[in-house]
């Protein structure tokens, strides 16, 4: 889409070549949309009110994105969320292996059932705590800037990590949070000292990663 407005159908649409919107507008409806790469620049995009499945990368450079109370589901084996503009998702489901290469926001629930690894400088909900993070996948904390911990990289109002594996994987010293509720499994990786800031509960054991 490079001009005008594309109005999506109420039926399911599969965009096998991906979705590139470089001008104009893409307006989702009540039908699910599935695409490979999603590349957005200098445009207006309204997500479908149901599920928007992305099987590869999400790139947002200068796009006004309206989440429309829907869910973006990323299921790619190797995928990324990137771009110069922080997308605000409603619900975000990550069932593949996803890298976070730029900041983004989640107003509803971020559910990780695959593996999510953000760059060390990336912050989710950088404007302030919102939403819920949950899932049974692997959530990596890579932050090494002050304050180097999970809670300052993943700024959520509610943490439900009892089924997840949290990995403190920074390349420097990090603080292991006691303020994010109980962990499902907890491991360390990277380098530097990982220091507890209080008593924690881990519900299952897992081999320490180095």
Backbone as JSON, one array per atom type, in Angstrom:
{
  "sequence": "XXXXXXXXXXXXXXXXXXXXXXXXXXXXXXXXXXXXXXXXXXXXXXXXXXXXXXXXXXXXXXXXXXXXXXXXXXXXXXXXXXXXXXXXXXXXXXXXXXXXXXXXXXXXXXXXXXXXXXXXXXXXXXXXXXXXXXXXXXXXXXXXXXXXXXXXXXXXXXXXXXXXXXXXXXXXXXXXXXXXXXXXXXXXXXXXXXXXXXXXXXXXXXXXXX",
  "N": [[0.86, -1.18, 0.0], [0.81, 2.03, -1.04], [-0.48, 4.38, -1.14], [-3.69, 6.04, -0.75], [-6.42, 4.2, 0.78], [-6.5, 1.01, 2.16], [-9.0, -1.21, 2.76], [-9.52, -3.78, 4.88], [-10.98, -7.09, 4.75], [-13.94, -8.59, 6.27], [-13.62, -11.23, 6.33], [-11.13, -13.86, 6.74], [-7.82, -12.97, 5.85], [-4.96, -13.75, 3.99], [-1.8, -12.69, 3.49], [0.47, -13.52, 1.48], [2.82, -12.49, 0.47], [3.69, -10.79, 2.4], [3.23, -7.65, 4.18], [3.48, -4.41, 3.21], [3.33, -1.1, 3.98], [3.67, 1.99, 2.86], [2.71, 4.5, 2.75], [-0.39, 6.3, 2.74], [-3.09, 4.31, 4.0], [-3.79, 1.4, 5.98], [-6.5, -0.43, 6.92], [-7.76, -2.49, 9.26], [-10.35, -4.97, 9.83], [-12.99, -6.97, 11.13], [-12.05, -9.39, 10.46], [-9.49, -11.88, 10.59], [-5.99, -11.32, 9.95], [-3.15, -12.45, 8.19], [0.33, -12.36, 7.71], [3.68, -12.27, 6.31], [6.59, -10.7, 6.53], [6.07, -7.54, 8.05], [6.1, -4.29, 7.19], [6.17, -0.99, 7.96], [5.83, 2.4, 7.18], [5.65, 5.89, 7.46], [2.77, 6.13, 7.45], [-0.69, 5.22, 8.12], [-2.02, 2.81, 10.22], [-4.49, 0.52, 11.12], [-5.07, -2.08, 13.21], [-6.59, -5.35, 12.71], [-9.53, -6.24, 14.59], [-9.39, -8.66, 15.73], [-7.18, -11.26, 15.39], [-3.91, -10.57, 14.3], [-1.64, -12.09, 12.54], [1.81, -12.5, 12.38], [4.43, -13.8, 10.64], [7.06, -13.32, 10.36], [9.12, -10.56, 10.43], [8.51, -7.48, 12.26], [8.42, -4.19, 11.42], [8.51, -0.85, 12.17], [8.55, 2.31, 11.1], [7.88, 5.38, 11.73], [5.04, 5.24, 11.79], [1.61, 5.67, 12.51], [0.05, 3.63, 14.57], [-2.87, 1.89, 15.32], [-4.16, -0.16, 17.75], [-6.69, -1.33, 18.0], [-7.87, -2.96, 19.88], [-7.09, -5.52, 19.37], [-5.12, -8.57, 18.79], [-1.73, -9.07, 18.21], [0.09, -11.62, 16.84], [3.1, -13.23, 16.87], [4.83, -15.63, 15.19], [7.1, -16.57, 14.02], [10.05, -18.51, 13.22], [12.44, -17.2, 13.32], [12.33, -14.06, 14.17], [11.67, -10.49, 14.48], [11.11, -7.45, 16.33], [11.17, -4.19, 15.45], [12.43, -0.92, 14.44], [12.14, 2.7, 14.09], [10.04, 3.82, 15.41], [8.1, 3.36, 18.28], [5.89, 0.83, 18.54], [2.6, 0.54, 19.84], [1.09, -2.12, 21.1], [-1.98, -3.96, 21.67], [-2.74, -6.73, 22.74], [0.0, -8.95, 22.71], [1.36, -11.78, 21.38], [3.95, -14.04, 21.55], [5.13, -16.66, 20.0], [7.16, -17.78, 18.64], [10.68, -17.55, 17.97], [11.82, -14.63, 18.95], [13.32, -11.49, 18.5], [13.88, -8.44, 20.19], [14.45, -5.51, 18.82], [13.97, -2.85, 19.06], [12.29, -0.33, 21.03], [8.99, -0.99, 22.33], [5.47, -0.99, 23.15], [3.03, -2.49, 25.34], [-0.27, -2.65, 25.93], [-2.19, -4.42, 26.84], [-1.92, -7.76, 27.28], [1.21, -9.31, 27.22], [2.19, -12.23, 25.99], [4.43, -14.78, 26.27], [5.3, -17.59, 24.7], [7.21, -18.73, 23.28], [10.53, -17.84, 22.7], [11.87, -14.85, 23.84], [14.09, -12.26, 23.2], [15.37, -9.28, 24.02], [17.27, -6.47, 22.77], [19.97, -5.04, 24.68], [19.48, -2.36, 25.22], [16.81, -1.99, 24.92], [13.51, -1.21, 26.02], [10.44, -2.3, 27.24], [7.32, -0.8, 27.32], [8.28, 1.85, 27.91], [7.34, 4.32, 28.7], [6.07, 3.99, 31.1], [4.76, 1.73, 33.58], [2.52, -0.81, 32.45], [-0.17, -3.05, 31.56], [0.15, -6.7, 31.35], [2.55, -9.28, 31.76], [3.1, -12.59, 30.74], [3.06, -16.2, 30.3], [4.48, -19.35, 29.07], [6.99, -19.53, 28.09], [10.39, -18.52, 27.31], [11.86, -15.79, 28.79], [14.07, -13.31, 28.34], [16.24, -11.27, 30.16], [18.2, -8.64, 29.41], [19.25, -6.23, 30.03], [21.74, -3.88, 30.91], [22.25, -1.31, 31.62], [21.66, 1.3, 34.07], [18.62, 0.88, 35.77], [19.97, -2.32, 36.07], [18.1, -4.8, 35.46], [15.29, -7.11, 35.36], [12.79, -5.89, 35.79], [13.07, -3.21, 35.05], [13.48, -3.38, 32.4], [11.34, -4.74, 31.38], [8.54, -3.25, 31.77], [5.88, -3.71, 33.4], [2.54, -3.72, 34.75], [1.58, -5.98, 35.95], [3.05, -9.06, 36.74], [3.17, -12.3, 35.66], [4.78, -14.88, 36.05], [4.97, -17.53, 36.66], [4.87, -19.79, 35.09], [6.84, -19.41, 33.33], [10.25, -19.25, 32.03], [12.7, -17.33, 33.3], [15.48, -15.59, 32.23], [18.37, -14.16, 33.26], [20.41, -12.52, 31.4], [22.35, -10.64, 30.83], [25.31, -8.88, 29.72], [26.86, -8.08, 31.81], [26.92, -6.96, 35.26], [23.91, -7.68, 37.02], [20.72, -7.17, 38.64], [18.71, -9.47, 40.3], [15.36, -9.59, 40.38], [13.12, -9.42, 43.15], [10.64, -8.51, 43.15], [8.83, -9.15, 41.2], [7.01, -11.13, 41.48], [6.49, -14.73, 41.79], [8.84, -16.94, 40.24], [8.74, -19.21, 37.46], [10.88, -20.83, 36.37], [14.32, -20.07, 36.86], [17.2, -18.78, 35.49], [20.68, -18.02, 34.81], [22.85, -16.19, 32.59], [25.27, -14.98, 30.18], [27.52, -12.55, 31.42], [29.23, -11.2, 34.34], [28.17, -10.37, 37.72], [25.26, -11.68, 39.21], [22.86, -10.49, 41.3], [20.73, -11.08, 44.0], [17.91, -9.15, 45.01], [16.34, -9.58, 47.13], [14.2, -11.94, 48.88], [13.19, -14.72, 46.92], [10.88, -16.84, 45.08], [11.09, -19.83, 43.38], [9.55, -22.03, 41.27], [10.24, -24.35, 39.9], [13.08, -26.38, 39.15], [15.96, -25.72, 37.1], [18.6, -26.28, 34.83], [21.5, -24.34, 35.28], [22.47, -21.8, 33.04], [25.31, -20.88, 31.16]],
  "CA": [[0.0, 0.0, 0.0], [1.65, 3.22, -1.13], [-1.35, 5.54, -1.21], [-5.08, 5.68, -0.55], [-6.76, 3.4, 1.96], [-6.87, -0.39, 1.95], [-9.95, -1.67, 3.78], [-9.47, -5.24, 4.98], [-12.27, -7.77, 4.74], [-14.4, -9.25, 7.5], [-13.15, -12.61, 6.23], [-9.69, -14.02, 6.97], [-6.97, -12.63, 4.72], [-3.57, -14.2, 4.08], [-0.96, -11.9, 2.59], [1.63, -14.4, 1.38], [4.0, -11.7, 0.16], [3.92, -9.83, 3.47], [2.48, -6.4, 4.14], [4.28, -3.18, 3.23], [2.52, 0.11, 3.88], [4.65, 3.07, 2.81], [1.95, 5.72, 2.53], [-1.8, 5.97, 2.81], [-3.58, 3.68, 5.22], [-4.3, 0.04, 6.01], [-7.52, -0.46, 7.98], [-8.27, -3.82, 9.54], [-11.77, -5.1, 10.15], [-13.23, -8.04, 12.1], [-11.45, -10.61, 9.95], [-8.08, -12.06, 10.92], [-5.02, -11.06, 8.88], [-1.88, -13.14, 8.35], [1.34, -11.86, 6.79], [5.06, -12.58, 6.65], [7.15, -9.44, 7.01], [5.22, -6.35, 8.1], [6.96, -3.12, 7.12], [5.3, 0.18, 8.02], [6.57, 3.66, 7.19], [4.95, 7.12, 7.08], [1.42, 5.75, 7.07], [-1.62, 4.99, 9.22], [-2.43, 1.41, 10.22], [-5.4, 0.06, 12.16], [-5.03, -3.54, 13.27], [-7.89, -6.01, 12.84], [-9.99, -6.32, 15.98], [-9.15, -10.03, 16.2], [-5.76, -11.62, 15.41], [-3.03, -10.19, 13.2], [-0.53, -13.03, 12.66], [3.02, -12.09, 11.67], [5.29, -14.97, 10.68], [8.46, -12.91, 10.23], [9.54, -9.37, 11.17], [7.65, -6.3, 12.4], [9.26, -3.0, 11.33], [7.69, 0.36, 12.2], [9.3, 3.57, 10.98], [7.06, 6.57, 11.54], [3.65, 4.88, 11.51], [0.59, 5.76, 13.56], [-0.57, 2.3, 14.65], [-4.0, 1.76, 16.25], [-4.24, -1.6, 18.0], [-8.07, -1.75, 17.77], [-8.17, -3.98, 20.9], [-6.8, -6.84, 18.81], [-3.93, -9.29, 19.2], [-0.7, -9.37, 17.23], [0.72, -12.89, 17.18], [4.31, -13.45, 16.1], [5.08, -17.06, 15.28], [8.23, -16.92, 13.18], [11.18, -19.21, 13.82], [13.42, -16.13, 13.57], [11.56, -12.84, 13.93], [12.12, -9.34, 15.26], [10.3, -6.23, 16.44], [12.19, -3.17, 15.27], [12.0, 0.32, 13.82], [12.4, 3.95, 14.79], [8.83, 4.21, 16.14], [7.65, 2.34, 19.23], [4.51, 0.38, 18.35], [1.82, 0.17, 21.02], [0.2, -3.26, 20.85], [-2.93, -4.3, 22.73], [-2.18, -8.0, 23.18], [1.11, -9.4, 21.88], [1.69, -13.17, 21.65], [5.2, -14.42, 20.91], [5.23, -18.12, 20.07], [8.37, -18.18, 17.95], [11.91, -17.0, 18.52], [11.65, -13.22, 18.59], [14.28, -10.52, 19.04], [13.38, -7.07, 20.33], [15.52, -4.6, 18.38], [13.54, -1.49, 19.31], [11.27, -0.22, 22.07], [7.58, -1.1, 21.99], [4.57, -0.94, 24.32], [1.94, -3.47, 25.38], [-1.32, -2.14, 26.82], [-2.93, -5.55, 27.38], [-1.09, -8.86, 27.76], [2.31, -9.86, 26.42], [2.29, -13.64, 26.33], [5.61, -15.37, 25.64], [5.3, -19.05, 24.74], [8.46, -19.1, 22.63], [11.68, -17.2, 23.33], [12.0, -13.43, 23.52], [15.38, -11.69, 23.6], [15.5, -7.88, 23.62], [18.58, -5.83, 22.86], [20.23, -4.54, 26.03], [18.96, -1.0, 25.38], [15.35, -1.99, 24.68], [12.6, -1.2, 27.17], [9.03, -2.48, 26.91], [6.54, 0.18, 28.09], [9.25, 2.82, 28.42], [6.65, 5.47, 29.26], [5.53, 3.68, 32.43], [4.22, 0.37, 33.69], [1.18, -1.06, 31.91], [-0.43, -4.38, 31.09], [0.56, -7.93, 32.03], [3.43, -10.2, 31.04], [2.84, -13.95, 31.18], [3.41, -17.21, 29.32], [5.26, -20.51, 29.49], [8.2, -19.53, 27.31], [11.64, -18.01, 27.87], [11.92, -14.33, 28.79], [15.44, -12.96, 28.64], [16.54, -9.91, 30.63], [19.54, -8.35, 28.9], [19.57, -4.84, 30.37], [22.93, -3.66, 31.73], [22.25, 0.09, 32.08], [20.95, 1.47, 35.35], [18.94, -0.19, 36.7], [20.13, -3.51, 35.24], [17.27, -5.89, 35.97], [14.13, -7.45, 34.52], [11.66, -4.97, 36.0], [13.29, -1.95, 34.35], [13.44, -3.65, 30.95], [9.95, -5.14, 31.14], [7.79, -2.41, 32.72], [4.48, -4.14, 33.41], [1.81, -3.56, 36.01], [1.39, -7.31, 36.53], [3.97, -10.1, 36.27], [2.72, -13.67, 35.92], [5.94, -15.61, 35.52], [5.03, -18.82, 37.34], [5.05, -20.85, 34.09], [7.89, -18.97, 32.42], [11.66, -19.31, 32.4], [13.34, -16.01, 33.25], [16.93, -15.71, 32.08], [19.14, -12.93, 33.42], [21.41, -12.85, 30.4], [23.13, -9.46, 30.52], [26.76, -9.01, 29.61], [27.42, -7.35, 32.94], [26.22, -7.18, 36.52], [22.47, -7.48, 37.01], [19.97, -7.45, 39.86], [17.62, -10.42, 40.14], [14.25, -8.95, 41.09], [12.2, -10.14, 44.03], [9.4, -7.73, 43.12], [8.03, -9.49, 40.01], [6.26, -12.34, 41.79], [7.22, -15.99, 41.75], [9.35, -17.39, 38.96], [8.6, -20.63, 37.13], [12.27, -21.26, 36.43], [15.22, -18.91, 36.86], [18.57, -19.14, 35.11], [21.57, -16.9, 34.5], [23.71, -16.36, 31.42], [26.05, -13.76, 29.97], [28.68, -12.38, 32.31], [28.96, -10.31, 35.47], [27.54, -10.94, 38.91], [23.8, -11.56, 39.32], [22.66, -10.31, 42.73], [19.35, -11.03, 44.46], [17.58, -7.96, 45.8], [15.45, -10.0, 48.2], [13.79, -13.34, 48.82], [12.42, -15.09, 45.74], [10.34, -18.2, 45.02], [11.22, -20.45, 42.06], [8.7, -23.21, 41.43], [10.84, -25.56, 39.35], [14.53, -26.26, 38.94], [16.44, -25.77, 35.71], [20.06, -26.2, 34.79], [22.05, -23.0, 35.12], [23.09, -21.58, 31.75], [26.48, -20.01, 31.21]],
  "C": [[0.89, 1.23, 0.0], [0.83, 4.5, -1.25], [-2.8, 5.1, -1.07], [-5.29, 4.88, 0.71], [-7.16, 2.0, 1.54], [-7.76, -0.8, 3.1], [-9.96, -3.18, 3.79], [-10.88, -5.82, 5.09], [-12.66, -8.25, 6.13], [-14.05, -10.74, 7.5], [-11.65, -12.66, 6.51], [-8.91, -13.72, 5.7], [-5.55, -13.09, 4.99], [-2.76, -13.47, 3.03], [0.37, -12.62, 2.46], [2.92, -13.65, 1.08], [4.38, -10.72, 1.26], [3.07, -8.59, 3.29], [3.46, -5.23, 4.25], [3.35, -2.0, 3.02], [3.48, 1.29, 3.96], [4.01, 4.42, 2.51], [0.48, 5.35, 2.55], [-2.14, 5.27, 4.1], [-3.98, 2.23, 4.95], [-5.25, -0.05, 7.19], [-8.06, -1.86, 8.13], [-9.73, -3.8, 9.92], [-11.93, -6.19, 11.22], [-12.69, -9.37, 11.61], [-9.98, -10.68, 10.29], [-7.21, -11.8, 9.69], [-3.74, -11.82, 9.21], [-0.91, -12.65, 7.29], [2.71, -12.35, 7.23], [5.71, -11.37, 7.27], [6.1, -8.35, 7.01], [6.15, -5.15, 8.21], [6.09, -1.88, 6.98], [6.15, 1.43, 8.06], [5.68, 4.79, 6.69], [3.52, 6.84, 6.61], [0.55, 5.64, 8.32], [-2.13, 3.56, 9.13], [-3.34, 1.14, 11.4], [-5.42, -1.46, 12.11], [-6.44, -4.11, 13.21], [-8.25, -6.17, 14.32], [-9.83, -7.72, 16.56], [-7.64, -10.3, 16.18], [-5.05, -11.2, 14.13], [-1.77, -11.05, 13.38], [0.63, -12.58, 11.78], [4.02, -13.24, 11.78], [6.77, -14.62, 10.46], [8.68, -11.65, 11.05], [8.48, -8.27, 11.18], [8.57, -5.08, 12.43], [8.36, -1.78, 11.24], [8.58, 1.59, 12.2], [8.33, 4.7, 10.67], [5.61, 6.32, 11.24], [2.78, 5.08, 12.74], [-0.19, 4.46, 13.56], [-1.66, 2.31, 15.71], [-4.25, 0.28, 16.48], [-5.65, -2.17, 17.92], [-8.5, -2.88, 18.7], [-7.92, -5.4, 20.4], [-5.53, -7.43, 19.38], [-2.99, -9.44, 18.02], [0.03, -10.61, 17.71], [1.91, -13.11, 16.27], [4.76, -14.89, 16.3], [6.29, -17.5, 14.47], [9.34, -17.63, 13.94], [12.3, -18.23, 14.14], [12.74, -14.82, 13.19], [12.1, -11.71, 14.79], [11.06, -8.26, 15.28], [11.3, -5.09, 16.43], [11.57, -1.91, 14.68], [12.23, 1.53, 14.69], [11.22, 4.41, 15.63], [8.38, 3.07, 17.03], [6.17, 2.04, 18.99], [3.86, 0.12, 19.7], [0.83, -0.92, 20.62], [-0.85, -3.32, 21.96], [-2.45, -5.59, 23.37], [-1.09, -8.41, 22.2], [1.48, -10.82, 22.31], [2.92, -13.55, 20.85], [5.39, -15.92, 21.07], [6.43, -18.65, 19.31], [9.6, -17.73, 18.71], [12.01, -15.56, 18.05], [12.72, -12.38, 19.28], [13.6, -9.15, 19.12], [14.52, -6.12, 20.0], [15.16, -3.13, 18.54], [12.49, -1.48, 20.4], [9.87, -0.45, 21.5], [6.78, -1.13, 23.29], [3.5, -2.01, 24.2], [0.92, -3.0, 26.41], [-2.08, -3.27, 27.51], [-2.0, -6.6, 27.96], [-0.02, -9.23, 26.74], [2.51, -11.29, 26.88], [3.45, -14.25, 25.55], [5.53, -16.88, 25.81], [6.49, -19.61, 23.97], [9.63, -18.53, 23.41], [11.76, -15.75, 22.88], [13.29, -12.88, 24.09], [15.47, -10.26, 23.13], [16.97, -7.46, 23.6], [18.74, -5.22, 24.25], [19.64, -3.17, 26.28], [17.45, -0.91, 25.26], [14.59, -2.01, 25.99], [11.18, -1.39, 26.64], [8.22, -1.62, 27.87], [7.46, 1.23, 28.73], [8.6, 4.04, 29.06], [6.09, 5.24, 30.65], [4.85, 2.32, 32.43], [2.79, 0.28, 33.18], [1.06, -2.55, 31.62], [0.14, -5.5, 31.95], [1.54, -8.68, 31.15], [3.24, -11.59, 31.62], [3.35, -14.92, 30.12], [4.27, -18.31, 29.89], [6.57, -20.61, 28.71], [9.39, -18.98, 28.07], [11.71, -16.5, 27.68], [13.31, -13.92, 29.24], [15.55, -11.5, 29.06], [17.99, -9.62, 30.28], [20.05, -6.97, 29.31], [20.81, -4.77, 31.27], [23.08, -2.21, 32.17], [21.5, 0.18, 33.39], [19.44, 1.58, 35.07], [18.92, -1.5, 35.93], [19.36, -4.68, 35.84], [16.13, -6.15, 35.0], [13.05, -6.38, 34.6], [11.84, -3.64, 35.29], [13.45, -2.12, 32.85], [12.04, -4.04, 30.51], [9.09, -4.39, 32.16], [6.3, -2.73, 32.61], [3.86, -3.89, 34.77], [1.67, -4.89, 36.73], [2.37, -8.28, 35.89], [3.4, -11.46, 36.66], [3.74, -14.59, 35.29], [6.04, -17.03, 36.05], [5.15, -20.0, 36.37], [6.21, -20.55, 33.16], [9.28, -19.31, 32.94], [12.25, -17.92, 32.22], [14.85, -16.22, 33.21], [17.55, -14.33, 32.25], [20.42, -13.11, 32.61], [22.29, -11.66, 30.01], [24.61, -9.72, 30.47], [27.47, -8.19, 30.67], [26.63, -7.67, 34.18], [24.74, -6.87, 36.38], [21.89, -7.78, 38.38], [18.83, -8.4, 39.53], [16.47, -9.94, 41.01], [13.48, -9.91, 41.97], [10.81, -9.52, 43.98], [8.49, -8.08, 41.95], [7.22, -10.76, 40.24], [7.12, -13.58, 41.7], [7.68, -16.31, 40.33], [8.96, -18.85, 38.73], [9.95, -21.3, 37.21], [13.13, -20.01, 36.3], [16.61, -19.39, 36.51], [19.37, -17.87, 34.86], [22.43, -17.25, 33.3], [24.51, -15.07, 31.25], [27.26, -13.73, 30.89], [28.31, -11.41, 33.43], [28.24, -11.03, 36.59], [26.04, -10.67, 38.89], [23.46, -11.58, 40.81], [21.18, -10.25, 43.07], [19.09, -9.75, 45.23], [16.6, -8.28, 46.92], [15.1, -11.46, 48.03], [12.95, -13.6, 47.59], [11.91, -16.51, 45.89], [10.45, -18.67, 43.58], [10.53, -21.81, 42.14], [9.27, -24.48, 40.82], [12.32, -25.33, 39.09], [14.86, -26.34, 37.46], [17.94, -25.6, 35.75], [20.51, -24.77, 34.54], [22.75, -22.89, 33.77], [24.25, -20.61, 31.88], [26.9, -19.65, 29.8]]
}
